[in-house]
């Protein structure tokens, strides 16, 4: 059987690489160091290590990030999936996803993820003195719970931790591959052409808010997955896959970016009273909580359209000849280009590494007799330095470690 192939963009123009997407990925991953460090001081969140003095401020400030940050990672991953599937075909795409996502997931499960759980026990109970060597096997005392798909492996201490993102992304990546194999040839192209034609009208690019809002309202939100439901993330991933396939979606995002950003802010502010007043806004079935979740879900897509569209507008402005963001073709890359390339390649390893390091640093800092602000700055600064150092010295320098962390050789 001939290998199925992804149809090219309907308008015949293959979408170009978008450097602002790499920049957003870097921004979100680096921002997670600040966010997870703040959870040490948050009253509501059950983080691994908690400071004695806590506050509601991290929850309130963090809300401005969670409404768009992780959805953005899934959306950008959908963009990348379209290009990868287009180049490799379904079989090659699945193999590449297993190597780039499955390998670091399994490696981190064995080597990194037990550490935060062990430190959680030590931080919660001063009388707990079990060594890490003895705790490590108990981390893998697991059983299967198919109802929690795709998190079917469960245990008292076992968890995927912050790598829930990698597991979901790996599972979601199978969806477009299966669609390409199963859909009749040409059907996907015709459907895509109709959708891309529809977004020529103002405001139509915002209609994907409706499915997202319905999932958030009726199914609920999950605290363990950055205040979104796992199936809402699937929508964001698929939206990215579709948007990458035709330049008309990108044009619509640029055109409606300002309107989307403003509407997203209004929806987010309208959702706040419900989140503050409901007993459990993530799962309550009251009209107040359901309405707040619907507004929150709608705000998420609006902000993604606004952020991507506004950045795309800025990136398309003609650059001055004396301030080009790209190096001259005949000369070596400038410093900014080298730093950008270094960080773009580091996104996945930095994501894998950062949370165990944040937890370990916080474990040593929360006992200090110092103001909260000082502790927070120390945790953030030390975690950033150690995460970058671990990546540079322990990951990127050998073929084996690059493979284990999902990097290209």
ZIJO-V653545 format. One line per field, one symbol per residue. ss: DSSP state (2 for helix, 1 for strand, 0 for the rest). A space follows every 50 residues. Layout:
# ZIJO-V653545
ss=???
This chain:
# ZIJO-V653545
ss=00000000000000000022222222222222222222200100000000 00001022222222220022222222222222222222222222222222 22222222222022222222222200000002222222200111022200 00111000002222222222222222222222000022222222222200 00022200222222222220002220000222222222222222002222 22222222222222222222222222200000000022222222222222 22222222222222200000222000000000002222222222222222 22222222222222200000022222222222222222222222200022 222200000
